[in-house]
């Protein structure tokens, strides 16, 4: 499986990747993240994703801003592609196009974007920005992406939408990445899936079972094909690799046993409406239980928990289902990320797998 990619969540916010009081050997500071990024690219990671947070939430008391973080990591890395998360509504796409093009130019083509349509209402209301209905947030994000692509690729770009107006805009220098930096997005709702099929390069999925992943990939692939496009798929997973399966599951049990109950419940209340407010009542976290929410992107559901061999085998199954990238979070970044790179990634590279064709992906 030489072509599957590996990414990791940059711990650029405090509190780690689980809403738990369990001790975590990780840190949110720049010096820590610079060393971690260098280690990550040495052991086989190709992408790193910086989270976007603006206010304290559910353990994330301190936050390094995503664009600033990736621009600071670019000069201390050589190969890692750096993804910055961005919220339409808090940023104008013209400004993001200029910042993104600059980072891509300065990093020699190693910049990408993750479009976050918004789930944390307070981040908008504290700045006096309107909190749009669920599907409207995705309509805005789609316009945001169309503006980015136009500014990155056209000499004189015009756009008249419901949310944005561009009157002959351009960006120089243009990004090195052609035709433009890769654009990722998440979201589980029908609105998110339709948007992904029309405009995004990558569709990030929350943690899920093999069956759930197949269903999402089939639907989004079909939507992309209707639009005359193809799309790639990333899967979130919280990864726990230990010498024995029992040890790995004991770590999981301890994480959940020491969960910050008040914070998890607060997070759950804030995000449940993200799925429940859609017309189809289907979306991010709509069906997540308490244990799922301890890892705030349902990372336990992917089941990358066990020995190196077991985790590599599970990755094979996801790859054969159509997953192109594994986005990993870890408990002890200092130990677990390099261990995963040195033990699991080589096993994955050696596995022979039958990848489904583009036609297969639209059928369950």
C-alpha positions as semicolon CSV with decimal commas, in nm:
position;residue;x (nm);y (nm);z (nm)
1;X;0,000;0,000;0,000
2;X;0,263;0,247;-0,108
3;X;0,009;0,513;-0,203
4;X;-0,186;0,553;0,121
5;X;-0,093;0,875;0,301
6;X;-0,048;0,949;0,672
7;X;-0,125;1,276;0,849
8;X;-0,135;1,382;1,211
9;X;-0,326;1,640;1,409
10;X;-0,082;1,913;1,511
11;X;-0,131;1,965;1,888
12;X;-0,142;2,343;1,852
13;X;-0,407;2,374;2,123
14;X;-0,364;2,277;2,487
15;X;-0,536;1,974;2,636
16;X;-0,428;1,715;2,381
17;X;-0,658;1,518;2,152
18;X;-0,885;1,367;2,418
19;X;-1,123;1,541;2,659
20;X;-0,983;1,350;2,953
21;X;-0,787;1,418;3,270
22;X;-0,549;1,131;3,194
23;X;-0,184;1,249;3,182
24;X;-0,067;1,316;2,827
25;X;0,293;1,351;2,713
26;X;0,224;1,622;2,461
27;X;0,249;1,999;2,443
28;X;0,092;2,284;2,246
29;X;0,397;2,516;2,227
30;X;0,589;2,607;1,914
31;X;0,922;2,452;2,013
32;X;0,749;2,122;2,087
33;X;0,558;2,128;1,759
34;X;0,866;2,215;1,556
35;X;1,051;1,912;1,690
36;X;0,742;1,694;1,646
37;X;0,702;1,799;1,283
38;X;1,064;1,715;1,207
39;X;1,021;1,374;1,368
40;X;0,694;1,313;1,184
41;X;0,839;1,366;0,838
42;X;1,140;1,152;0,927
43;X;0,920;0,854;1,020
44;X;0,686;0,865;0,721
45;X;0,409;1,121;0,774
46;X;0,324;1,327;0,466
47;X;0,069;1,576;0,606
48;X;0,008;1,767;0,929
49;X;-0,318;1,948;1,016
50;X;-0,327;2,255;1,240
51;X;-0,656;2,301;1,425
52;X;-0,843;2,631;1,428
53;X;-0,955;2,759;1,768
54;X;-1,007;3,119;1,877
55;X;-1,138;3,085;2,231
56;X;-1,101;2,836;2,513
57;X;-1,322;2,532;2,473
58;X;-1,333;2,188;2,635
59;X;-0,976;2,183;2,763
60;X;-0,827;2,395;2,485
61;X;-0,738;2,690;2,707
62;X;-0,448;2,801;2,487
63;X;-0,448;2,800;2,108
64;X;-0,185;2,876;1,846
65;X;-0,358;3,015;1,537
66;X;-0,350;2,772;1,244
67;X;-0,202;2,989;0,964
68;X;0,064;3,126;1,196
69;X;0,149;2,774;1,310
70;X;0,195;2,623;0,964
71;X;0,392;2,925;0,839
72;X;0,627;2,885;1,138
73;X;0,665;2,510;1,082
74;X;0,739;2,544;0,711
75;X;1,102;2,664;0,742
76;X;1,192;2,394;0,996
77;X;1,058;2,108;0,779
78;X;1,147;1,984;0,431
79;X;0,877;1,744;0,307
80;X;0,571;1,773;0,529
81;X;0,263;1,925;0,365
82;X;0,108;2,164;0,616
83;X;-0,270;2,203;0,634
84;X;-0,424;2,507;0,802
85;X;-0,787;2,493;0,914
86;X;-0,995;2,802;0,833
87;X;-1,349;2,917;0,916
88;X;-1,541;3,097;0,641
89;X;-1,726;3,378;0,811
90;X;-1,430;3,464;1,029
91;X;-1,200;3,508;0,728
92;X;-1,251;3,663;0,385
93;X;-1,152;3,426;0,100
94;X;-0,950;3,698;-0,073
95;X;-0,734;3,743;0,236
96;X;-0,698;3,365;0,275
97;X;-0,604;3,331;-0,093
98;X;-0,320;3,582;-0,044
99;X;-0,196;3,430;0,283
100;X;-0,221;3,076;0,147
101;X;-0,043;3,162;-0,176
102;X;0,236;3,328;0,020
103;X;0,283;3,027;0,249
104;X;0,276;2,790;-0,049
105;X;0,534;3,003;-0,231
106;X;0,763;3,030;0,071
107;X;0,735;2,659;0,155
108;X;0,794;2,545;-0,205
109;X;0,445;2,400;-0,251
110;X;0,374;2,254;0,093
111;X;0,057;2,438;0,193
112;X;-0,303;2,311;0,202
113;X;-0,633;2,423;0,353
114;X;-0,903;2,251;0,557
115;X;-1,235;2,435;0,527
116;X;-1,431;2,424;0,855
117;X;-1,788;2,541;0,803
118;X;-1,835;2,586;1,178
119;X;-1,971;2,395;1,475
120;X;-1,872;2,617;1,770
121;X;-2,130;2,895;1,775
122;X;-1,949;3,100;2,041
123;X;-1,648;3,151;1,813
124;X;-1,871;3,345;1,577
125;X;-2,094;3,531;1,822
126;X;-1,809;3,667;2,037
127;X;-1,682;3,853;1,730
128;X;-2,029;3,974;1,638
129;X;-2,049;3,746;1,333
130;X;-2,388;3,594;1,245
131;X;-2,440;3,224;1,316
132;X;-2,597;3,090;0,998
133;X;-2,825;2,790;0,972
134;X;-2,642;2,462;0,908
135;X;-2,693;2,433;0,532
136;X;-2,626;2,803;0,484
137;X;-2,285;2,760;0,645
138;X;-2,202;2,499;0,381
139;X;-2,332;2,722;0,102
140;X;-2,099;2,993;0,227
141;X;-1,808;2,747;0,240
142;X;-1,873;2,638;-0,118
143;X;-1,859;3,000;-0,236
144;X;-1,544;3,046;-0,025
145;X;-1,374;2,758;-0,209
146;X;-1,487;2,881;-0,551
147;X;-1,337;3,223;-0,476
148;X;-1,010;3,068;-0,357
149;X;-0,974;2,860;-0,672
150;X;-1,058;3,156;-0,895
151;X;-0,809;3,390;-0,731
152;X;-0,539;3,122;-0,737
153;X;-0,582;3,034;-1,106
154;X;-0,719;3,333;-1,299
155;X;-0,554;3,658;-1,405
156;X;-0,870;3,858;-1,343
157;X;-1,135;3,686;-1,137
158;X;-1,495;3,802;-1,106
159;X;-1,749;3,646;-0,874
160;X;-2,096;3,745;-0,760
161;X;-2,242;3,515;-0,496
162;X;-2,476;3,539;-0,201
163;X;-2,186;3,577;0,044
164;X;-1,889;3,711;-0,154
165;X;-1,818;3,956;-0,438
166;X;-1,488;3,968;-0,625
167;X;-1,442;4,241;-0,885
168;X;-1,147;4,147;-1,101
169;X;-0,924;4,008;-0,830
170;X;-0,593;3,824;-0,859
171;X;-0,308;3,689;-0,645
172;X;0,064;3,727;-0,716
173;X;0,277;3,535;-0,661
174;X;0,051;3,247;-0,744
175;X;0,084;2,926;-0,546
176;X;0,356;2,687;-0,655
177;X;0,116;2,395;-0,614
178;X;-0,074;2,342;-0,938
179;X;-0,348;2,398;-1,019
180;X;-0,385;2,527;-0,661
181;X;-0,317;2,414;-0,303
182;X;-0,518;2,110;-0,199
183;X;-0,851;2,186;-0,033
184;X;-0,982;1,957;0,240
185;X;-1,320;1,967;0,411
186;X;-1,511;1,764;0,667
187;X;-1,877;1,725;0,758
188;X;-2,111;1,429;0,761
189;X;-2,439;1,594;0,658
190;X;-2,597;1,578;0,316
191;X;-2,505;1,943;0,263
192;X;-2,139;1,865;0,342
193;X;-2,135;1,566;0,111
194;X;-2,289;1,760;-0,177
195;X;-2,038;2,040;-0,129
196;X;-1,748;1,794;-0,124
197;X;-1,864;1,634;-0,446
198;X;-1,880;1,971;-0,620
199;X;-1,571;2,159;-0,507
200;X;-1,332;1,992;-0,259
201;X;-1,019;1,789;-0,333
202;X;-1,037;1,584;-0,013
203;X;-1,326;1,476;0,210
204;X;-1,234;1,422;0,574
205;X;-1,448;1,168;0,757
206;X;-1,490;1,148;1,133
207;X;-1,390;0,817;1,286
208;X;-1,617;0,538;1,169
209;X;-1,653;0,166;1,107
210;X;-1,556;0,001;0,779
211;X;-1,924;-0,016;0,683
212;X;-1,984;0,349;0,770
213;X;-1,678;0,456;0,572
214;X;-1,790;0,257;0,267
215;X;-2,130;0,427;0,275
216;X;-1,980;0,777;0,290
217;X;-1,725;0,707;0,018
218;X;-1,989;0,558;-0,212
219;X;-2,219;0,859;-0,178
220;X;-1,956;1,131;-0,207
221;X;-1,782;0,953;-0,497
222;X;-2,114;0,936;-0,682
223;X;-2,178;1,306;-0,619
224;X;-1,830;1,392;-0,744
225;X;-1,878;1,183;-1,056
226;X;-2,206;1,364;-1,128
227;X;-2,006;1,687;-1,120
228;X;-1,742;1,541;-1,351
229;X;-1,485;1,523;-1,074
230;X;-1,296;1,279;-0,853
231;X;-1,225;1,324;-0,484
232;X;-0,994;1,168;-0,225
233;X;-1,086;1,056;0,125
234;X;-0,923;1,102;0,465
235;X;-1,028;0,922;0,783
236;X;-0,983;1,046;1,139
237;X;-0,851;0,792;1,390
238;X;-0,722;0,807;1,744
239;X;-0,434;0,562;1,735
240;X;-0,325;0,347;2,030
241;X;-0,050;0,095;1,949
242;X;0,095;-0,123;2,223
243;X;0,280;-0,455;2,243
244;X;-0,043;-0,644;2,314
245;X;-0,407;-0,587;2,227
246;X;-0,497;-0,597;2,596
247;X;-0,251;-0,317;2,677
248;X;-0,389;-0,098;2,399
249;X;-0,748;-0,143;2,511
250;X;-0,651;-0,078;2,871
251;X;-0,518;0,262;2,761
252;X;-0,850;0,331;2,592
253;X;-1,038;0,225;2,903
254;X;-0,829;0,461;3,118
255;X;-0,884;0,753;2,880
256;X;-1,260;0,709;2,902
257;X;-1,257;0,634;3,276
258;X;-1,078;0,964;3,339
259;X;-1,288;1,164;3,094
260;X;-1,364;1,523;3,192
261;X;-1,736;1,457;3,225
262;X;-1,843;1,821;3,244
263;X;-1,632;1,918;2,942
264;X;-1,747;1,619;2,735
265;X;-2,111;1,695;2,809
266;X;-2,058;2,061;2,726
267;X;-1,893;1,969;2,398
268;X;-2,173;1,725;2,323
269;X;-2,441;1,988;2,379
270;X;-2,257;2,233;2,155
271;X;-2,210;1,995;1,862
272;X;-2,515;1,769;1,863
273;X;-2,718;2,038;1,693
274;X;-2,470;2,029;1,404
275;X;-2,635;1,710;1,282
276;X;-2,976;1,749;1,438
277;X;-3,030;2,091;1,276
278;X;-2,996;1,963;0,921
279;X;-3,304;1,888;0,715
280;X;-3,216;1,518;0,718
281;X;-3,107;1,526;1,087
282;X;-2,781;1,370;0,974
283;X;-2,444;1,527;1,037
284;X;-2,130;1,551;1,244
285;X;-2,174;1,398;1,590
286;X;-2,548;1,340;1,534
287;X;-2,508;0,978;1,649
288;X;-2,205;1,008;1,877
289;X;-2,233;0,874;2,232
290;X;-2,043;0,992;2,540
291;X;-1,744;0,767;2,477
292;X;-1,718;0,881;2,114
293;X;-1,713;1,245;2,223
294;X;-1,416;1,193;2,457
295;X;-1,215;1,206;2,133
296;X;-1,378;1,500;1,965
297;X;-1,375;1,368;1,609
298;X;-1,504;1,018;1,693
299;X;-1,150;0,884;1,659
300;X;-1,207;0,574;1,874
301;X;-1,466;0,448;1,624
302;X;-1,204;0,377;1,359
303;X;-1,058;0,105;1,580
304;X;-0,687;0,163;1,520
305;X;-0,621;0,021;1,863
306;X;-0,406;-0,286;1,918
307;X;-0,070;-0,430;1,819
308;X;0,125;-0,291;1,522
309;X;0,011;-0,586;1,311
310;X;-0,355;-0,544;1,407
311;X;-0,352;-0,171;1,335
312;X;-0,176;-0,223;1,000
313;X;-0,437;-0,482;0,903
314;X;-0,722;-0,246;0,992
315;X;-0,561;0,025;0,780
316;X;-0,554;-0,224;0,491
317;X;-0,929;-0,273;0,527
318;X;-0,991;0,101;0,522
319;X;-0,763;0,141;0,221
320;X;-0,951;-0,126;0,031
321;X;-1,275;0,053;0,119
322;X;-1,142;0,367;-0,052
323;X;-0,956;0,563;0,219
324;X;-0,658;0,756;0,080
325;X;-0,526;0,909;0,402
326;X;-0,524;0,829;0,774
327;X;-0,538;1,135;1,000
328;X;-0,402;1,026;1,337
329;X;-0,426;1,163;1,686
330;X;-0,221;1,027;1,976
331;X;-0,228;1,024;2,356
332;X;0,146;1,067;2,414
333;X;0,266;1,246;2,102
334;X;0,626;1,238;2,221
335;X;0,627;0,858;2,222
336;X;0,328;0,736;2,022
337;X;0,375;0,932;1,699
338;X;0,736;0,821;1,633
339;X;0,653;0,466;1,744
340;X;0,364;0,452;1,494
341;X;0,591;0,578;1,219
342;X;0,864;0,327;1,294
343;X;0,650;0,019;1,357
344;X;0,315;0,052;1,178
345;X;0,389;0,256;0,865
346;X;0,658;0,010;0,741
347;X;0,415;-0,279;0,793
348;X;0,147;-0,094;0,595
349;X;0,389;-0,030;0,309
350;X;0,462;-0,404;0,285
351;X;0,098;-0,516;0,273
352;X;-0,049;-0,608;-0,063
353;X;-0,400;-0,476;-0,100
354;X;-0,669;-0,476;-0,367
355;X;-0,785;-0,120;-0,418
356;X;-1,136;-0,070;-0,549
357;X;-1,171;0,109;-0,882
358;X;-1,339;0,447;-0,920
359;X;-1,650;0,266;-1,044
360;X;-1,647;0,036;-0,741
361;X;-1,636;0,330;-0,502
362;X;-1,983;0,450;-0,603
363;X;-2,136;0,113;-0,519
364;X;-2,183;-0,028;-0,169
